Amino acid sequence: MLKWALIFFVVSLIAGALGFSGVATAAGSIAKILFVVFLIVCLVFLILAFVAGEILL
């Protein structure tokens, strides 16, 4: 999922540099959404690892 967020971010940067502001905005929004979903999934798995006792601090 992080890979797709980075791909959409790069597409957004390229589209913005070429003057396609609508495409850049859409790709940027998709990248933000995917990144937030990625962070939520990482947080859930981290909490599950703590509950299972796999991570020792």
ABEGO torsion letter per residue (X at the ends): XAAAAAAAAAAAAAAAAAGBAAAAAAAAAAAAAAAAAAAAAAAAAAAAAAAAGABBX
